[in-house]
Amino acid sequence: MIAYIVMKSHKPKIIAVIPARYASTRLPGKVLKDICGKPMIQHVYERVSHVLSVRKVIIATDDKRILQTAQKFGANAEMSPKSCKSGTDRIAYVVKKMTDIREEDIIINVQGDEPLINPQAIEKLIKTISCDSHIVMSSLMIKISDIDELMSPDVVKVVVDKDNFALYFSRLPVPFLRDKWKNLNTKLILDTTDIFYKHLGIYAFRKHFLLKYAKMPQTYLEKIEKLEQLRVIEHGYRIKMAETKFDSISVDAPADLEKILSLFR
């Protein structure tokens, strides 16, 4: 008699890590700013915790004030070195020490300054990377309908191929509408046939790729655009983009915080 052993496929664990540093050029200590009775970082932590497929949420910080605040509202929080150059480096530092996750498990990067992030958007991100084991990184995008948002260098745009893999990210309005924008001195308008995408800076990585990515040297386009995701494309890897209808606001300056406060009120 031949015995057959049925091997169960491994369902990836989903771990979310929220990088939160204190130093910020335009708004120092922003993740601790009060929003309707709670620090900003708590709003982010609670929203990520509402994602049912996420097994564990960790705050990775370089500052004891953030660590103590996180512990007060019951969050999992860990210290990481101030020498970490980016949020991705901070996440990689924490993930590298975790012994209970496998190479194919999924790590979600949600920035600590995204208090309006929608749990359904994160679920869409997770579904996108989970559907194909060959996808090592995914991110989110949303259609742009406002011309001021399109022209703003603070809003990152993404161009994708027919399969929704990112071709390029830029602070400029891309793609360029040559026939419509022959004269840039005239007022630019958008209509329903124009398709532009805003990039939402939330990422999902396979663990093995996250650790590889953190070791990659910085690249030319990454440096000049100040967009670390370009490092992935410049090194020959692909980022699968998922379209969402849930926008989010990254708090980078006092004006962003005022907008968030207004929306919460």
C-alpha positions as CSV (number, residue, x, y, z in Angstrom):
1,M,0.0,0.0,0.0
2,I,1.3,3.4,-0.9
3,A,0.8,6.1,1.7
4,Y,0.0,9.5,0.5
5,I,0.7,12.6,2.6
6,V,-1.3,15.7,1.8
7,M,0.7,18.8,2.5
8,K,-1.3,21.8,3.5
9,S,-0.2,25.0,1.7
10,H,1.2,27.6,4.0
11,K,-1.0,30.6,4.4
12,P,1.2,33.7,4.7
13,K,1.1,35.5,8.0
14,I,0.3,39.2,7.8
15,I,2.3,41.5,10.0
16,A,1.9,45.3,10.0
17,V,4.7,47.6,11.1
18,I,4.2,51.3,11.6
19,P,7.5,53.3,11.4
20,A,7.3,56.4,13.6
21,R,10.2,58.7,14.1
22,Y,10.1,61.9,16.2
23,A,12.3,64.1,14.1
24,S,10.5,65.7,11.2
25,T,11.7,68.8,9.4
26,R,8.4,70.6,8.9
27,L,6.5,69.2,11.9
28,P,8.6,67.7,14.7
29,G,6.9,65.1,16.9
30,K,4.0,65.0,14.5
31,V,3.0,61.4,15.3
32,L,2.3,62.6,18.9
33,K,0.1,65.5,17.9
34,D,-3.4,65.4,19.5
35,I,-6.3,64.6,17.2
36,C,-9.6,64.8,19.1
37,G,-8.2,63.4,22.3
38,K,-5.8,60.8,20.9
39,P,-2.2,61.1,19.6
40,M,-2.0,60.6,15.8
41,I,0.0,57.4,16.1
42,Q,-2.9,55.9,18.1
43,H,-5.4,56.6,15.3
44,V,-3.1,54.9,12.8
45,Y,-2.5,51.9,15.2
46,E,-6.3,51.4,15.8
47,R,-7.2,51.6,12.1
48,V,-4.6,49.1,11.1
49,S,-5.7,46.8,14.0
50,H,-9.2,46.7,12.4
51,V,-7.8,44.9,9.4
52,L,-9.0,41.3,10.1
53,S,-6.2,39.5,8.1
54,V,-3.4,41.3,10.0
55,R,-2.1,39.0,12.8
56,K,0.0,41.5,14.6
57,V,0.6,45.3,14.6
58,I,3.9,46.8,15.7
59,I,5.1,50.4,16.1
60,A,8.8,50.8,15.3
61,T,10.2,54.0,16.7
62,D,13.5,55.7,17.4
63,D,12.2,57.8,20.3
64,K,11.3,56.9,23.9
65,R,8.5,59.4,24.0
66,I,6.7,57.6,21.1
67,L,7.5,54.2,22.7
68,Q,6.0,55.3,26.1
69,T,2.9,56.8,24.4
70,A,2.4,53.6,22.4
71,Q,2.7,51.5,25.5
72,K,0.2,53.7,27.4
73,F,-2.6,52.9,24.8
74,G,-1.6,49.2,24.8
75,A,0.3,49.0,21.5
76,N,3.1,46.6,20.6
77,A,6.1,48.9,20.2
78,E,9.8,48.4,19.7
79,M,12.8,50.7,19.6
80,S,14.9,50.9,16.4
81,P,18.2,52.8,15.9
82,K,18.1,56.5,15.0
83,S,20.6,55.6,12.2
84,C,17.8,54.0,10.2
85,K,17.6,56.3,7.1
86,S,14.0,55.5,6.2
87,G,10.8,53.9,7.4
88,T,11.5,50.9,5.4
89,D,14.9,50.5,7.1
90,R,13.2,50.8,10.4
91,I,10.7,48.1,9.5
92,A,13.5,45.8,8.2
93,Y,15.4,46.2,11.5
94,V,12.3,45.0,13.5
95,V,11.4,42.2,11.1
96,K,14.9,40.8,10.9
97,K,14.7,40.0,14.6
98,M,11.4,38.1,14.3
99,T,11.9,34.4,14.4
100,D,8.3,33.3,14.0
101,I,7.7,34.5,10.4
102,R,8.8,32.8,7.2
103,E,10.4,34.2,4.1
104,E,7.1,34.3,2.2
105,D,5.1,36.0,4.9
106,I,3.8,39.5,4.2
107,I,4.9,42.7,5.9
108,I,2.7,45.8,5.7
109,N,4.3,49.2,5.9
110,V,1.8,51.9,7.1
111,Q,3.3,55.3,7.9
112,G,2.7,56.7,11.4
113,D,1.4,60.0,9.8
114,E,-1.6,58.5,8.1
115,P,-4.4,58.9,10.6
116,L,-7.2,58.5,8.0
117,I,-5.9,55.3,6.4
118,N,-8.9,53.1,5.6
119,P,-8.8,49.4,6.7
120,Q,-10.5,48.4,3.5
121,A,-7.7,49.9,1.5
122,I,-5.2,47.9,3.5
123,E,-7.2,44.7,2.8
124,K,-7.1,45.5,-0.9
125,L,-3.3,45.8,-0.7
126,I,-3.0,42.5,1.1
127,K,-5.3,40.7,-1.4
128,T,-3.2,42.1,-4.2
129,I,0.1,40.6,-3.0
130,S,-1.5,37.4,-1.7
131,C,-3.0,36.4,-5.0
132,D,0.3,35.6,-6.6
133,S,3.4,34.3,-4.8
134,H,5.6,35.8,-7.5
135,I,4.6,39.3,-6.4
136,V,7.2,40.6,-3.9
137,M,5.9,44.1,-3.4
138,S,2.6,45.9,-3.8
139,S,1.2,49.4,-3.1
140,L,-1.9,51.5,-3.6
141,M,-3.1,54.2,-6.0
142,I,-6.2,56.3,-6.4
143,K,-7.4,58.3,-9.4
144,I,-6.7,62.0,-9.5
145,S,-9.6,64.3,-10.4
146,D,-8.3,67.6,-9.1
147,I,-5.9,69.6,-11.2
148,D,-4.2,71.3,-8.2
149,E,-3.5,67.9,-6.7
150,L,-2.1,66.7,-10.0
151,M,0.3,69.7,-10.3
152,S,1.4,69.6,-6.7
153,P,5.0,68.2,-6.2
154,D,3.8,67.1,-2.7
155,V,1.5,64.6,-4.4
156,V,3.3,61.6,-5.9
157,K,2.0,60.3,-9.2
158,V,2.4,56.8,-10.5
159,V,2.2,55.4,-14.1
160,V,1.4,51.7,-14.6
161,D,1.4,49.2,-17.4
162,K,-1.6,47.2,-18.6
163,D,-1.2,44.7,-15.7
164,N,-1.0,47.5,-13.1
165,F,2.7,47.1,-12.4
166,A,4.4,50.5,-11.7
167,L,6.4,51.9,-14.6
168,Y,7.4,55.1,-12.8
169,F,6.7,57.4,-9.8
170,S,7.2,61.1,-10.0
171,R,6.3,64.4,-8.3
172,L,5.6,65.9,-11.7
173,P,2.2,65.3,-13.5
174,V,2.8,62.1,-15.5
175,P,1.9,61.0,-18.1
176,F,2.2,64.2,-20.0
177,L,-0.8,65.1,-22.2
178,R,1.1,66.4,-25.2
179,D,-1.9,67.3,-27.4
180,K,-3.7,69.1,-24.5
181,W,-0.7,70.7,-22.8
182,K,1.1,72.3,-25.8
183,N,1.1,75.6,-24.0
184,L,1.8,75.3,-20.3
185,N,1.1,79.0,-19.7
186,T,-2.7,78.4,-20.3
187,K,-4.9,77.0,-17.5
188,L,-4.7,73.2,-17.4
189,I,-7.9,71.2,-17.1
190,L,-8.9,67.6,-16.6
191,D,-11.8,65.7,-18.0
192,T,-13.2,62.3,-17.5
193,T,-11.1,60.8,-20.2
194,D,-7.8,61.8,-18.5
195,I,-6.4,59.1,-16.2
196,F,-3.8,60.0,-13.6
197,Y,-3.1,58.1,-10.4
198,K,-1.9,59.4,-7.0
199,H,0.4,57.0,-5.1
200,L,-0.6,56.2,-1.6
201,G,2.6,55.5,0.3
202,I,1.5,52.2,1.9
203,Y,3.4,49.0,1.0
204,A,3.2,45.3,1.3
205,F,6.4,43.2,1.0
206,R,7.3,39.5,1.1
207,K,9.7,39.3,4.1
208,H,12.6,38.0,2.0
209,F,12.2,40.9,-0.5
210,L,11.9,43.5,2.3
211,L,15.3,42.5,3.8
212,K,16.9,42.4,0.3
213,Y,15.4,45.9,-0.5
214,A,16.8,47.4,2.7
215,K,20.3,46.3,1.6
216,M,20.0,47.8,-1.9
217,P,22.2,50.9,-2.5
218,Q,20.3,54.1,-3.2
219,T,19.7,54.9,-6.9
220,Y,20.0,58.0,-9.0
221,L,16.2,58.5,-9.6
222,E,15.4,57.8,-6.0
223,K,17.8,60.5,-4.9
224,I,16.7,63.2,-7.2
225,E,12.9,62.6,-6.8
226,K,13.2,61.8,-3.1
227,L,11.1,58.7,-3.6
228,E,12.5,55.5,-2.2
229,Q,10.2,53.2,-4.1
230,L,12.1,54.1,-7.3
231,R,15.0,52.1,-5.9
232,V,12.9,48.9,-6.5
233,I,12.3,49.8,-10.2
234,E,15.9,50.9,-10.8
235,H,17.2,47.6,-9.5
236,G,14.9,45.7,-11.9
237,Y,12.1,44.6,-9.6
238,R,8.3,45.2,-10.0
239,I,5.7,46.8,-7.8
240,K,2.1,45.6,-8.3
241,M,-0.3,48.5,-7.8
242,A,-3.8,48.1,-6.5
243,E,-6.4,50.8,-7.2
244,T,-8.5,51.9,-4.2
245,K,-11.4,54.4,-3.8
246,F,-10.3,55.3,-0.3
247,D,-8.0,58.3,-0.2
248,S,-5.7,59.2,2.7
249,I,-3.8,62.3,3.8
250,S,-0.2,62.1,4.9
251,V,0.6,64.7,7.6
252,D,3.8,66.4,6.5
253,A,3.3,70.0,7.5
254,P,1.1,72.1,9.9
255,A,-1.4,72.8,7.1
256,D,-1.9,69.0,6.7
257,L,-2.6,68.7,10.4
258,E,-5.2,71.4,10.3
259,K,-6.9,69.7,7.4
260,I,-7.0,66.4,9.4
261,L,-8.4,68.2,12.5
262,S,-11.1,69.8,10.4
263,L,-12.1,66.4,8.9
264,F,-12.2,64.7,12.3
265,R,-14.3,67.5,13.8
